[in-house]
Amino acid sequence: MKRLPVVSGRQYVKALGRLGFYLKRREGSHLILRRDDPFSQVAVPEHKELDRGTLRAILRQAGIGVEEFTKLL
């Protein structure tokens, strides 16, 4: 299994934006992103550094592999 890079919430949102995700709403320090086709919705914390477990969980919800995500960065 490939190791995830350390990224911030903003970097993560940018990478997901390249896959068609857009900002739906904001709840406190979390950004809710949505993709319509295929439908997927994820919450990304807007922190300076995301924990690798959190990052992996968001990737799983979005249906994205680790290697695909590292290419987007």
BELVEN-V78964 format. One record per residue. N is the residue number from 0. PSI is psi in degrees with one decimal (none if undefined). D_FIRST is the distance of its C-alpha to the first C-alpha in Angstrom with 1 decimal. Layout:
BEGIN
n,psi,d_first
N,PSI,D_FIRST
N,PSI,D_FIRST
END
This chain:
BEGIN
n,psi,d_first
0,133.3,0.0
1,142.3,3.8
2,137.4,6.5
3,142.6,9.2
4,160.5,12.7
5,120.9,15.7
6,162.0,18.0
7,169.7,21.3
8,-39.8,22.4
9,-41.9,24.5
10,-38.8,21.8
11,-42.7,19.7
12,-40.3,22.9
13,-44.2,23.6
14,-41.8,20.3
15,-30.6,20.9
16,-31.5,24.5
17,-18.0,23.4
18,6.8,22.2
19,6.2,25.5
20,144.8,25.2
21,159.2,28.4
22,118.6,29.7
23,-48.5,31.5
24,174.8,32.7
25,132.5,32.2
26,99.6,32.4
27,-122.6,32.9
28,12.5,29.9
29,138.1,27.7
30,128.5,27.6
31,116.9,27.5
32,147.5,26.1
33,147.2,26.8
34,134.9,26.2
35,-38.3,28.9
36,108.9,27.6
37,147.8,25.5
38,132.4,26.3
39,141.6,23.8
40,130.6,24.7
41,154.0,22.6
42,124.6,23.9
43,120.9,22.6
44,138.7,24.1
45,67.9,25.9
46,163.5,24.9
47,-33.2,24.6
48,123.9,21.1
49,139.4,18.7
50,144.7,16.8
51,-34.4,13.0
52,-40.6,13.5
53,-44.4,16.2
54,-45.7,14.3
55,-38.3,11.6
56,-41.0,14.6
57,-40.4,16.5
58,-42.6,13.9
59,-42.1,14.0
60,-35.8,17.8
61,-12.8,18.1
62,35.6,16.2
63,140.4,14.0
64,162.7,10.5
65,-43.4,8.5
66,-38.7,9.5
67,-40.4,12.9
68,-42.6,13.4
69,-30.1,12.9
70,-32.1,15.4
71,-25.5,17.8
72,none,18.0
END
